[in-house]
Amino acid sequence: MRPMDFTSLSFAALLCAACSSQPPATWSYEDAKERTPLAPDHAYPELFEAVQRQGIFTDQKHFVDALPKRDPAKIRADYLALHERDGFDLKGFVQDNFIESGEAQSPPPKPGAPIEAHIDSLWPVLSRTYREVPQYSSLLPLPQPYVVPGGRFREMYYWDSYFTMLGLEHSGDKDQVRQMTDNFAYMIDTYGHIPNGNRTYYLSRSQPPFFAYMVELQARIEGDQAYARYLPQLQREYAYWMDGAQTLKPGAAARHVVKLADGSVLNRYWDASATPRQESWLQDIKTAAQAPDRTRQEVWRDLRAGAESGWDFSSRWLGDGKRLETIRTTAIVPVDLNSLMYHLERTIAKGCETLRDVSCVQAYGQRADRRQQAIERHLWKADGGYYVDYDWQLDRQRPDLTAAALFPLYTGLASNEHARRTAEAVRGGLLRAGGLATTQVSNGQQWDEPNGWAPLQWVAVEGLDRYQQGDLAAQIGQRFLQQVQNLYRKEDKLVEKYNVSGQGQGGGGGEYALQDGFGWTNGVTLKLLEKYGANASKARTGE
């Protein structure tokens, strides 16, 4: 059967494509509190495992996005009845019972189109509206339109979306900024948190908490009333990340919260499930098998937590910095996550201030102050002059310099002296011909050298500018922008990551092929063009 991107079809067309004797019913965003369909590995577990283990599709995400044509329970029963018979054709069974999901395709630019005009033309192509979906779909319906990243990413992702929204605001689409913010508020109200993406199989985890930045962006558009309107959701998201903190003993962790030996309370990445990720099932099975000294469940939870971090995967999370089977994400207190939590606390205090709730302002302000002190005490590497992650299980800092070191500058918690020293370290250790390198480790993981990612470039540029380090900010921003423009001129596309060695290439590594689109690259590119304009073409690509 020919694959299709059903997120881009009209619902009527989808019903025709899916029809058997009875077309599938639907469920809407209004039904989500009462019912959410089972994820594929729970709805038809034996069939799911067979398809993923045999590699029927080259991308493991493909099958979990496929739409069952009929009741999954009946598909499962038929599979169990038939699969051991001679001549059973697994691929044929899947084709008969599922509609495959195609790529979210991005058309090439019109001949000679400037990159800004091309990006503006991509927003409608990447936009989706799914207030209701077929009842067996793994897609979660949302009340408002949204923008997907592109390629294999056919749904809305959490932290990706903030950088996409920056681009939408630049393009003048302020309505969609509000709509996407409302979608995230809806998910907090419905699921208790913002999932990794709006799929059933992403519900067990979140992603870097950028909702407060979305609210801040909306407040810049309409005024401070936005802080008050979204205050309940800001507080609910905070409660999700801090769940378990009240009863935690020093030297212990629960869910997303860690209490260090001195009583400091900080956060980590964590996933409620300890099973292979459905969208990367076979990879996770193989990774756990390569770690005989650890339980499979431990490895799988750390892989899932790495996916929640958005840095999936990176030497940041690896015990030896090289092999994925040594991953120990849940043992690490990340500097970027805790910087974002500091910003969330400050944003809640701002929302309380708009309502003149003095006790709330004081409570969240004090929490932010305590977090800032804990970050400076545990995550500042004095002998290196930059911020690092902290291994709470081994009770020591992880020494590597990474692009995450710039998040304390981005959120404004760093002192002027620490910001200055961080800038010096970044200039000497991470600045490349094509922008900011993610780490200094080259090990084949996509969130490592030589890759550079649009959101990290923007965090660096904004953070450095905030502390009067404009020269370094401009070098990073202009070099990355030049890299994006070079690939655009050569291949007529924007991609999710770039090789910042300066060769004008897209990035590599990781679990899947380089994806075109691409939401957050589009958004950051527009902001960098706005910031540096004609100077971008003069960016130095050496030094």
Backbone torsions as a table, in degrees:
resi	resn	phi	psi	omega
1	MET	NA	138.4	-179.0
2	ARG	-69.3	126.4	179.0
3	PRO	-63.5	152.5	176.2
4	MET	-143.6	150.3	174.3
5	ASP	-90.1	91.9	-172.7
6	PHE	-70.5	-12.6	176.8
7	THR	-72.5	-13.0	-180.0
8	SER	-103.8	-0.2	-179.5
9	LEU	-91.2	155.7	169.3
10	SER	-68.7	156.5	-178.1
11	PHE	-65.2	-35.7	178.9
12	ALA	-62.4	-42.4	178.7
13	ALA	-64.6	-36.8	179.7
14	LEU	-64.3	-41.9	179.6
15	LEU	-62.8	-40.5	178.4
16	CYS	-64.4	-40.6	-179.2
17	ALA	-65.6	-32.5	-174.2
18	ALA	-94.2	-3.1	-167.8
19	CYS	-66.6	138.7	168.3
20	SER	-125.5	-129.2	174.9
21	SER	-72.2	-34.5	177.5
22	GLN	-131.4	122.4	177.6
23	PRO	-66.7	152.3	-177.7
24	PRO	-68.2	145.2	173.1
25	ALA	-76.8	-178.5	-178.3
26	THR	-125.4	164.7	166.4
27	TRP	-135.7	148.8	-172.6
28	SER	-115.3	172.9	178.5
29	TYR	-60.5	-26.3	-179.8
30	GLU	-71.5	-19.5	-178.4
31	ASP	-90.8	-7.9	-166.1
32	ALA	-63.6	-31.9	-179.8
33	LYS	-69.6	-25.5	-179.0
34	GLU	-91.8	-32.1	-176.3
35	ARG	-154.6	136.0	170.6
36	THR	-133.8	127.9	-177.8
37	PRO	-58.3	153.7	176.2
38	LEU	-65.0	145.2	172.3
39	ALA	-66.4	155.4	-174.2
40	PRO	-54.6	-37.6	-177.8
41	ASP	-72.0	-11.8	174.4
42	HIS	-102.2	-28.8	-177.4
43	ALA	-75.0	-38.0	178.9
44	TYR	-146.4	69.6	-169.9
45	PRO	-60.8	-40.4	-178.1
46	GLU	-68.0	-42.7	177.5
47	LEU	-66.3	-42.8	178.5
48	PHE	-56.1	-49.1	-177.5
49	GLU	-64.7	-40.5	-179.6
50	ALA	-63.4	-44.7	-179.3
51	VAL	-64.3	-45.0	-177.6
52	GLN	-71.4	-40.3	-177.4
53	ARG	-68.1	-35.5	-178.9
54	GLN	-85.1	-3.7	177.2
55	GLY	62.5	42.8	178.9
56	ILE	-56.8	-36.4	177.1
57	PHE	-116.9	144.5	-178.1
58	THR	-66.8	-29.5	178.5
59	ASP	-108.4	120.6	-176.9
60	GLN	-64.6	-20.4	178.2
61	LYS	-71.4	-21.3	-173.3
62	HIS	-60.4	-45.1	-175.4
63	PHE	-72.7	-36.1	-178.8
64	VAL	-71.7	-15.7	175.2
65	ASP	-93.5	-9.7	-178.6
66	ALA	-68.7	148.5	-177.0
67	LEU	-98.2	118.1	173.8
68	PRO	-62.0	136.5	180.0
69	LYS	-78.4	-17.2	-177.6
70	ARG	-149.7	-176.6	-176.5
71	ASP	-52.5	120.4	179.8
72	PRO	-56.3	-31.6	178.3
73	ALA	-63.6	-36.9	178.6
74	LYS	-73.2	-37.8	175.9
75	ILE	-61.3	-43.6	179.7
76	ARG	-62.1	-45.1	-179.0
77	ALA	-62.1	-41.8	179.2
78	ASP	-65.7	-40.0	178.8
79	TYR	-62.9	-45.6	-179.3
80	LEU	-62.9	-31.8	180.0
81	ALA	-77.1	-26.2	-170.4
82	LEU	-109.0	-22.9	-163.2
83	HIS	-69.3	-19.7	-179.9
84	GLU	-94.8	1.4	179.1
85	ARG	-76.2	149.5	177.6
86	ASP	-60.2	135.9	176.3
87	GLY	81.1	6.9	179.3
88	PHE	-61.9	131.3	-177.1
89	ASP	-108.4	100.8	-176.5
90	LEU	-62.2	-47.0	-178.6
91	LYS	-62.0	-40.3	177.7
92	GLY	-65.1	-38.5	177.9
93	PHE	-61.6	-43.3	178.5
94	VAL	-63.7	-43.6	179.9
95	GLN	-62.7	-34.5	-179.4
96	ASP	-74.3	-24.5	-170.4
97	ASN	-114.7	-5.0	-176.9
98	PHE	-137.1	149.9	168.7
99	ILE	-99.4	120.6	-178.4
100	GLU	-73.4	150.1	176.4
101	SER	-96.3	131.6	178.6
102	GLY	-93.5	-178.2	179.2
103	GLU	-73.4	152.9	168.5
104	ALA	-84.4	92.8	-169.7
105	GLN	-77.2	140.8	174.5
106	SER	-111.7	119.7	-178.2
107	PRO	-69.3	152.7	176.5
108	PRO	-66.8	157.8	179.8
109	PRO	-69.8	159.3	171.1
110	LYS	-64.9	147.1	-178.1
111	PRO	-52.8	125.3	177.4
112	GLY	79.7	5.1	-177.6
113	ALA	-68.8	129.9	174.1
114	PRO	-60.7	154.8	-175.5
115	ILE	-61.6	-35.9	-179.9
116	GLU	-64.7	-42.4	179.3
117	ALA	-66.3	-37.8	178.3
118	HIS	-63.4	-44.3	179.0
119	ILE	-61.9	-43.8	178.0
120	ASP	-57.9	-35.2	179.9
121	SER	-74.2	-18.9	-178.6
122	LEU	-80.5	-26.6	-175.4
123	TRP	-55.2	-47.6	178.4
124	PRO	-64.5	-32.9	-179.5
125	VAL	-66.2	-36.0	-177.8
126	LEU	-91.9	1.3	-178.3
127	SER	-85.4	145.2	178.3
128	ARG	-135.7	150.7	171.4
129	THR	-133.4	112.9	179.8
130	TYR	-136.3	79.9	174.6
131	ARG	-73.5	-23.1	173.9
132	GLU	-143.0	152.3	-179.2
133	VAL	-136.4	161.3	174.1
134	PRO	-55.1	144.6	-168.1
135	GLN	-64.0	-19.4	-178.7
136	TYR	-104.5	5.7	-178.6
137	SER	-70.7	148.1	173.0
138	SER	-80.8	-7.3	178.9
139	LEU	-76.0	136.2	176.4
140	LEU	-92.8	124.7	179.3
141	PRO	-68.6	152.1	179.7
142	LEU	-133.2	150.6	-173.5
143	PRO	-73.2	-21.7	-173.6
144	GLN	-126.1	161.6	174.7
145	PRO	-61.8	157.3	178.9
146	TYR	-151.8	168.8	-179.2
147	VAL	-113.8	132.5	176.9
148	VAL	-96.0	159.1	-179.3
149	PRO	-67.0	-42.6	-177.9
150	GLY	125.2	168.0	179.9
151	GLY	63.0	-130.7	-179.1
152	ARG	-71.8	-11.0	-177.5
153	PHE	-94.5	90.0	-171.5
154	ARG	-99.0	10.6	-178.1
155	GLU	-130.1	173.2	179.6
156	MET	-85.2	131.3	178.1
157	TYR	-107.8	152.4	-171.3
158	TYR	-66.9	-73.9	-170.7
159	TRP	-73.4	-27.0	172.7
160	ASP	-51.8	-41.8	-168.4
161	SER	-65.2	-31.7	179.8
162	TYR	-60.4	-44.1	-177.7
163	PHE	-72.4	-31.2	171.1
164	THR	-63.6	-42.6	-178.6
165	MET	-64.3	-33.3	174.5
166	LEU	-59.2	-40.6	177.9
167	GLY	-69.5	-40.2	177.4
168	LEU	-60.6	-42.1	178.9
169	GLU	-63.3	-41.1	177.4
170	HIS	-61.1	-38.8	-178.7
171	SER	-77.4	-0.9	177.8
172	GLY	88.9	6.3	-178.5
173	ASP	-92.6	67.8	-177.9
174	LYS	-69.2	-27.8	178.5
175	ASP	-62.0	-41.5	-178.1
176	GLN	-72.9	-27.7	172.1
177	VAL	-59.1	-46.6	178.6
178	ARG	-64.5	-41.4	-178.4
179	GLN	-63.7	-41.7	-179.8
180	MET	-70.4	-37.5	174.9
181	THR	-60.6	-41.2	177.6
182	ASP	-63.9	-36.8	177.1
183	ASN	-61.5	-42.2	179.8
184	PHE	-69.3	-37.7	175.3
185	ALA	-62.4	-40.5	177.3
186	TYR	-59.3	-44.0	-178.3
187	MET	-66.3	-37.4	175.3
188	ILE	-60.9	-45.1	-179.5
189	ASP	-65.7	-35.1	-173.7
190	THR	-86.0	-43.9	-173.5
191	TYR	-109.0	-4.9	-179.7
192	GLY	85.4	-5.1	177.9
193	HIS	-165.4	173.4	173.4
194	ILE	-95.1	114.7	179.8
195	PRO	-69.7	163.1	176.7
196	ASN	-45.4	-45.0	176.3
197	GLY	-158.2	168.9	-176.0
198	ASN	-86.9	67.5	172.3
199	ARG	-133.1	150.4	179.6
200	THR	-59.9	-34.9	-176.1
201	TYR	-79.7	-1.1	175.7
202	TYR	-101.3	1.3	-171.0
203	LEU	-70.8	-16.9	-175.5
204	SER	-81.5	-4.2	-178.5
205	ARG	-148.3	167.9	176.5
206	SER	-112.3	-149.6	175.1
207	GLN	-151.6	175.1	-179.0
208	PRO	-47.0	127.2	-169.6
209	PRO	-74.9	87.6	179.4
210	PHE	-99.0	5.9	-178.7
211	PHE	-58.3	-38.6	179.6
212	ALA	-61.1	-35.2	176.2
213	TYR	-70.0	-33.8	175.1
214	MET	-63.3	-43.3	177.9
215	VAL	-63.6	-40.8	177.4
216	GLU	-61.2	-40.9	177.2
217	LEU	-63.4	-43.5	178.6
218	GLN	-64.5	-35.6	178.2
219	ALA	-66.5	-33.6	176.6
220	ARG	-66.5	-27.7	-179.9
221	ILE	-80.2	-45.5	-170.4
222	GLU	-116.0	-12.3	-178.3
223	GLY	111.8	175.8	-171.8
224	ASP	-68.4	-11.0	177.4
225	GLN	-61.2	-22.3	177.7
226	ALA	-62.6	-35.6	178.9
227	TYR	-62.5	-41.7	179.8
228	ALA	-69.3	-40.5	-177.1
229	ARG	-63.1	-40.8	-176.4
230	TYR	-96.2	7.4	-178.2
231	LEU	-58.7	-42.8	179.4
232	PRO	-58.9	-39.8	-179.7
233	GLN	-72.4	-37.3	175.4
234	LEU	-58.6	-43.2	-179.4
235	GLN	-70.0	-35.3	177.3
236	ARG	-68.3	-39.0	177.1
237	GLU	-64.3	-40.5	178.0
238	TYR	-60.5	-42.5	179.3
239	ALA	-62.4	-36.5	177.7
240	TYR	-61.5	-48.5	-177.4
241	TRP	-71.0	-25.7	-176.5
242	MET	-101.2	5.1	-177.9
243	ASP	-56.0	126.2	179.2
244	GLY	98.2	-7.3	-175.2
245	ALA	-66.5	-32.3	-172.4
246	GLN	-65.8	-30.9	-175.1
247	THR	-108.2	8.8	-174.4
248	LEU	-78.1	137.8	176.9
249	LYS	-94.1	152.7	178.6
250	PRO	-55.8	137.6	-179.8
251	GLY	82.5	14.1	-178.0
252	ALA	-128.1	167.2	178.7
253	ALA	-138.2	151.6	175.1
254	ALA	-146.3	125.4	-178.2
255	ARG	49.7	-119.8	-175.6
256	HIS	-90.9	4.9	-171.2
257	VAL	-114.6	140.2	176.6
258	VAL	-127.5	135.4	171.7
259	LYS	-112.9	116.3	-179.2
260	LEU	-75.4	171.1	-173.8
261	ALA	-60.4	-29.9	-179.3
262	ASP	-87.7	6.2	178.4
263	GLY	92.9	-4.3	177.6
264	SER	-63.4	133.9	180.0
265	VAL	-107.8	119.1	-179.9
266	LEU	-133.0	178.4	-174.5
267	ASN	-118.7	158.5	176.7
268	ARG	-136.4	169.6	172.1
269	TYR	-88.2	146.8	-172.2
270	TRP	-162.5	154.9	178.2
271	ASP	-131.3	140.7	-177.4
272	ALA	-70.6	-14.6	-179.8
273	SER	-108.7	151.2	176.9
274	ALA	-125.9	52.2	178.9
275	THR	-128.2	167.9	176.3
276	PRO	-61.2	142.3	174.4
277	ARG	-60.9	131.6	-177.8
278	GLN	-60.0	-36.6	-175.5
279	GLU	-81.8	-7.5	177.1
280	SER	-140.1	41.4	-168.4
281	TRP	-60.3	-50.9	-175.1
282	LEU	-67.0	-39.4	177.0
283	GLN	-59.7	-42.5	-178.4
284	ASP	-69.4	-35.8	175.7
285	ILE	-60.4	-45.8	-178.5
286	LYS	-68.2	-38.9	-179.7
287	THR	-63.2	-45.8	-179.7
288	ALA	-63.8	-33.9	-179.7
289	ALA	-67.3	-20.6	-179.6
290	GLN	-89.2	4.4	-179.7
291	ALA	-123.0	71.0	-173.8
292	PRO	-65.7	-18.4	-178.8
293	ASP	-89.4	4.9	179.8
294	ARG	-128.9	154.3	174.5
295	THR	-71.2	150.1	178.4
296	ARG	-61.1	-39.8	-177.8
297	GLN	-62.3	-36.9	178.5
298	GLU	-64.3	-45.5	179.5
299	VAL	-63.9	-44.8	-177.7
300	TRP	-63.5	-40.7	178.8
301	ARG	-65.5	-37.9	178.5
302	ASP	-67.2	-36.1	174.8
303	LEU	-63.7	-43.4	178.9
304	ARG	-64.5	-41.5	177.5
305	ALA	-63.6	-36.1	174.9
306	GLY	-62.7	-36.6	176.0
307	ALA	-67.4	-36.7	177.5
308	GLU	-63.3	-32.8	-178.6
309	SER	-65.3	-19.5	-172.4
310	GLY	84.6	-20.5	178.5
311	TRP	-95.8	68.4	-177.1
312	ASP	-110.4	97.3	7.7
313	PHE	-130.0	171.5	-173.3
314	SER	-148.7	153.1	173.5
315	SER	-57.9	-20.6	177.1
316	ARG	-53.0	-34.9	-172.0
317	TRP	-100.0	-3.9	-172.1
318	LEU	-94.8	134.1	-178.5
319	GLY	-58.6	-41.3	179.4
320	ASP	-103.9	4.1	179.0
321	GLY	75.2	-0.2	-173.1
322	LYS	-127.5	-51.6	-170.9
323	ARG	-98.2	131.5	-175.5
324	LEU	-62.8	-31.1	-178.8
325	GLU	-67.1	-11.0	176.4
326	THR	-91.7	11.9	-175.9
327	ILE	-59.1	138.8	-179.3
328	ARG	-147.8	50.8	-175.3
329	THR	-55.6	-42.0	-174.7
330	THR	-70.4	-12.2	177.5
331	ALA	-88.5	0.1	-170.7
332	ILE	-115.8	133.4	172.7
333	VAL	-94.8	107.3	-172.2
334	PRO	-85.2	139.6	-178.7
335	VAL	-69.6	-34.5	-178.9
336	ASP	-70.1	-44.4	178.5
337	LEU	-59.4	-45.3	-176.8
338	ASN	-72.1	-28.3	172.0
339	SER	-66.1	-41.5	177.8
340	LEU	-66.4	-36.5	177.0
341	MET	-66.3	-37.0	173.6
342	TYR	-58.9	-45.3	179.0
343	HIS	-64.9	-37.9	176.8
344	LEU	-61.7	-44.0	177.9
345	GLU	-61.9	-42.5	177.9
346	ARG	-65.5	-37.3	-179.5
347	THR	-69.4	-39.1	175.7
348	ILE	-62.0	-43.0	177.4
349	ALA	-59.6	-38.5	177.4
350	LYS	-64.0	-42.7	177.5
351	GLY	-62.2	-41.1	178.0
352	CYS	-65.8	-34.5	178.3
353	GLU	-63.5	-38.3	178.9
354	THR	-64.7	-24.9	179.0
355	LEU	-97.5	3.9	179.6
356	ARG	59.2	35.8	177.2
357	ASP	-93.7	89.7	-171.4
358	VAL	-64.1	-42.7	-177.4
359	SER	-64.5	-36.8	178.1
360	CYS	-67.0	-43.8	177.8
361	VAL	-56.8	-46.3	-178.7
362	GLN	-66.2	-41.7	-176.8
363	ALA	-63.0	-48.4	-178.0
364	TYR	-75.4	-30.7	174.4
365	GLY	-63.0	-40.3	177.9
366	GLN	-67.4	-37.5	177.2
367	ARG	-64.0	-41.8	178.0
368	ALA	-63.7	-41.3	179.4
369	ASP	-62.7	-43.1	179.7
370	ARG	-65.0	-39.2	179.1
371	ARG	-65.6	-43.5	178.8
372	GLN	-57.6	-44.1	179.3
373	GLN	-63.9	-39.8	-179.8
374	ALA	-68.0	-38.4	177.5
375	ILE	-63.5	-44.9	179.9
376	GLU	-65.8	-32.7	-177.3
377	ARG	-77.2	-40.5	-171.1
378	HIS	-107.3	-25.1	-172.6
379	LEU	-109.8	0.6	175.4
380	TRP	-95.1	121.3	179.8
381	LYS	-94.0	98.0	-171.9
382	ALA	-64.2	-39.1	-176.8
383	ASP	-75.9	-16.7	177.1
384	GLY	-101.3	-26.4	179.7
385	GLY	80.7	39.0	177.5
386	TYR	-160.8	167.0	-179.3
387	TYR	-87.4	145.7	-177.2
388	VAL	-137.0	173.7	171.2
389	ASP	-85.1	166.7	-177.0
390	TYR	-130.3	129.2	176.7
391	ASP	-89.0	103.5	-174.8
392	TRP	-74.7	-24.7	178.6
393	GLN	-75.1	-37.9	178.4
394	LEU	-91.6	-5.9	177.7
395	ASP	56.6	51.8	177.5
396	ARG	-159.8	157.6	177.9
397	GLN	-72.7	150.1	168.7
398	ARG	-92.8	120.8	-163.0
399	PRO	-78.9	-12.1	-169.8
400	ASP	-69.1	140.8	171.8
401	LEU	-82.2	126.5	177.5
402	THR	-136.6	169.5	178.9
403	ALA	-63.6	-17.2	176.9
404	ALA	-65.2	-18.5	179.8
405	ALA	-62.0	-17.3	-177.1
406	LEU	-89.5	-7.5	-180.0
407	PHE	-64.8	-36.6	175.5
408	PRO	-61.7	-28.1	175.4
409	LEU	-75.5	-41.3	-179.1
410	TYR	-60.6	-40.8	-177.3
411	THR	-89.3	-7.0	174.5
412	GLY	83.4	16.8	-178.5
413	LEU	-90.9	-15.0	-176.7
414	ALA	-73.6	149.1	170.1
415	SER	-74.7	161.7	179.5
416	ASN	-59.8	-40.1	-179.2
417	GLU	-67.3	-42.7	179.0
418	HIS	-67.9	-34.0	175.9
419	ALA	-64.9	-42.4	-179.9
420	ARG	-62.8	-44.7	-178.7
421	ARG	-68.9	-36.4	176.3
422	THR	-62.1	-43.4	178.5
423	ALA	-59.1	-42.1	178.7
424	GLU	-62.1	-43.7	-179.5
425	ALA	-65.0	-41.6	-179.7
426	VAL	-66.4	-41.7	179.0
427	ARG	-59.5	-42.8	-177.6
428	GLY	-80.8	-23.7	-171.5
429	GLY	-114.7	-24.8	-173.1
430	LEU	-124.6	-13.5	-179.4
431	LEU	-71.1	125.9	-179.7
432	ARG	-125.2	172.0	-178.7
433	ALA	-59.9	-27.4	-178.0
434	GLY	-109.2	15.6	178.7
435	GLY	126.2	-147.8	-176.0
436	LEU	-94.9	121.8	173.3
437	ALA	-72.4	150.1	-177.4
438	THR	-74.6	-43.6	175.0
439	THR	-143.6	-175.9	174.4
440	GLN	-104.3	8.9	-176.5
441	VAL	-106.6	129.5	175.9
442	SER	-110.5	104.9	-174.5
443	ASN	-137.7	10.4	179.3
444	GLY	91.8	-9.5	175.9
445	GLN	-80.4	146.9	-171.7
446	GLN	-75.4	-19.6	176.4
447	TRP	-100.4	46.4	176.8
448	ASP	-142.7	174.1	173.4
449	GLU	-52.4	138.1	6.0
450	PRO	-99.4	21.7	-174.3
451	ASN	-80.5	145.6	170.4
452	GLY	-126.1	141.6	-174.4
453	TRP	-120.3	139.8	-175.8
454	ALA	-54.2	-47.1	-177.0
455	PRO	-61.5	-35.1	-179.5
456	LEU	-72.1	-30.6	175.3
457	GLN	-65.4	-41.8	-178.0
458	TRP	-68.8	-42.6	176.2
459	VAL	-57.3	-43.8	-179.7
460	ALA	-64.8	-48.2	-177.8
461	VAL	-61.0	-48.2	-178.6
462	GLU	-67.9	-40.8	-179.7
463	GLY	-66.0	-44.4	179.6
464	LEU	-66.6	-42.2	177.0
465	ASP	-60.0	-37.0	-178.5
466	ARG	-60.4	-29.0	-177.6
467	TYR	-110.8	29.0	175.1
468	GLN	58.5	37.2	174.1
469	GLN	-110.6	51.0	-171.6
470	GLY	-65.9	-31.6	-179.7
471	ASP	-63.6	-46.3	178.8
472	LEU	-67.9	-40.0	177.1
473	ALA	-56.7	-45.4	-178.9
474	ALA	-65.6	-40.1	177.7
475	GLN	-59.8	-47.3	179.7
476	ILE	-62.7	-52.1	-175.7
477	GLY	-63.4	-45.1	-177.7
478	GLN	-70.6	-38.1	178.5
479	ARG	-65.5	-43.2	179.3
480	PHE	-66.1	-41.4	178.9
481	LEU	-60.6	-40.8	176.9
482	GLN	-62.0	-38.7	178.0
483	GLN	-62.2	-45.0	179.1
484	VAL	-62.6	-44.4	-178.8
485	GLN	-66.2	-38.1	179.4
486	ASN	-61.8	-45.7	179.4
487	LEU	-67.9	-36.0	178.2
488	TYR	-61.6	-45.3	179.8
489	ARG	-66.0	-33.9	-175.9
490	LYS	-81.9	-38.6	-171.5
491	GLU	-124.2	1.4	176.5
492	ASP	60.3	41.3	179.6
493	LYS	-159.1	163.1	169.2
494	LEU	-113.7	146.3	-175.0
495	VAL	-128.0	170.9	-172.7
496	GLU	-74.4	-24.9	-176.9
497	LYS	-152.7	158.3	-175.4
498	TYR	-132.3	148.0	170.2
499	ASN	-80.7	111.6	-172.1
500	VAL	-91.2	17.5	174.4
501	SER	-70.7	-11.1	174.8
502	GLY	99.6	13.1	-178.6
503	GLN	-92.0	3.5	179.2
504	GLY	70.6	35.4	-176.9
505	GLN	-117.2	154.8	169.9
506	GLY	-72.3	162.7	-178.8
507	GLY	-76.1	172.3	-180.0
508	GLY	-140.4	-168.4	179.6
509	GLY	81.9	177.1	177.0
510	GLY	87.8	-165.3	-169.9
511	GLU	-95.5	-6.7	-173.7
512	TYR	-149.5	166.4	-178.8
513	ALA	-69.1	157.1	176.8
514	LEU	-56.9	132.4	-175.5
515	GLN	-102.8	140.1	175.4
516	ASP	-92.5	163.2	176.7
517	GLY	159.5	-82.2	-27.3
518	PHE	-131.3	124.7	-167.3
519	GLY	-38.3	-62.4	-172.7
520	TRP	-74.4	-28.5	173.9
521	THR	-65.2	-40.7	177.9
522	ASN	-58.7	-48.2	-176.5
523	GLY	-65.1	-46.5	-178.6
524	VAL	-68.0	-37.1	177.7
525	THR	-59.4	-44.1	178.6
526	LEU	-62.7	-41.3	-179.9
527	LYS	-67.7	-37.2	177.7
528	LEU	-69.2	-36.8	174.8
529	LEU	-63.2	-40.7	178.0
530	GLU	-63.5	-37.3	-174.3
531	LYS	-79.5	-40.1	-172.3
532	TYR	-114.3	-19.8	173.4
533	GLY	50.8	-130.4	-175.4
534	ALA	-63.1	-24.8	-179.0
535	ASN	-64.9	-20.4	-178.0
536	ALA	-59.8	-35.8	-178.0
537	SER	-70.6	-13.1	-179.9
538	LYS	-99.8	9.9	-176.6
539	ALA	-60.1	136.2	176.7
540	ARG	-75.0	136.1	-177.4
541	THR	-114.0	10.8	176.0
542	GLY	-107.4	-137.0	173.6
543	GLU	39.0	NA	NA
